Amino acid sequence: MLSQKILSIFLIFTLPSYIISAPSSHSKCPKLGANEPLIKYNVLLKTSSANYDSVVKNHFEMLQECLQKEKINVHKFDFSSVKDTKNDNAIFDFSVNGMIAGYTTTFTKSFVVDYLSKLDDVELVEADGVIKNAFDIGISNSTGFERRAERDATNIPNLDRIDQEKYPLDNKYKYPDSAGTGVDIYVLDTGIYLDHEEFQGRGGTTLVEKSFCDEITDDDGHGTNVASIIAGKTYGVANKANLIGIKIAGKTCPITSQNIINGITYVMQHKKDNPDKKIVINLSAVNRNGDEALKTVARQAVAAGIHFIAGAGNDNRDACLYAPGAVETVITVAATKITIPPNRQDWATEFTNWGKCVTIFAPGVDIQAAGIGSTSEIVKTVGTSVAAPHVTGAMALILADGDLDYDPEQAKAKLLSYATKDQIKGLDYRPTANLLLRVPPIN
């Protein structure tokens, strides 16, 4: 009798939470919704350190058993083996144990509205989609590769500018000799053209470790541009840092929130597996549609100890309207241009986004970078897409310089303490912190 009473009390207290949690048997399965189109959604689960395992287990069991979907770990899956990642029967799981839990899959709108969004274990459900003009980079021209002395910056004004506070430029690029050694920079982009001369004999490793597209080579050029500005042999800010390409877009692989989230969580998994590693993410892409899922994942990445740099966007609008740059812990980079001699000045570009969500400015016009046309091609590039990698390289210099292990907040403070202040013109009607990137000064 006593056991029966205990069982009755147990059911009274547990049944309500069971009803609003993900069911674990076919008898409790929700209806997906008949005669409705399937829409791809990004879903984040609500977890804590105490309930992570149980929440994830119950929720994914519901999806697999009730909806007959197959779970795929995106961090281990070979996306080059499939041409269509829209598979309606797949759950693309981007969870990182203890850090974040979530997935991408297709549902009907009624299932999301009437059931999924009401579950206690669901934090956010957001429709996925192709992001138009996510990179917004311009190519002004290209030339053959001209070899120069290692850090002579006579014809590289962007590097020449970021190592000194005031004009005139001295035709040199001076930086700590650690040069980013030991820092792993993950370039979430279109891949890296590994055979380019900018990545040969520079002191750091260069590789493309993962692709969320149907192939791994850089068929666009954007990722190669960005990587060479971060750590190229001649044109890079921190030429001894390790460059790790994560391909999230390409000519036949439109960039989506899903792929960006996959890339970020892939890096989070590496941080979990290697907690002592100094890891930086460069994401030179923006979503103009807010994208709460992307912002949440970026915020979690920084909380996990990853240094996160993103472009502000190129629409001459408030950067707070864009993801992931609106996230307060992400370092969001706007673009300047250097006027021609003899009266050189720093101006905010006409296109750059601005506002309180911008952390810092960096050069973003006529930036020389590696191209994909040949192993020696150098192109001139424009945009916040190429301003951001300057800051990423500077972050590598900060993290590699000395024995201190800066967390993201401390490293950001260090970055801002070095910045050149109140030199940028053209911000009268675009209220933004007047801070221009400066690499760690040489004593």
Order of alpha helices (4+ residues) and beta strands (2+ residues): alpha-beta-alpha-beta-beta-beta-alpha-beta-beta-alpha-beta-beta-alpha-beta-alpha-beta-alpha-beta-beta-beta-beta-beta-beta-alpha-alpha-beta-beta-beta
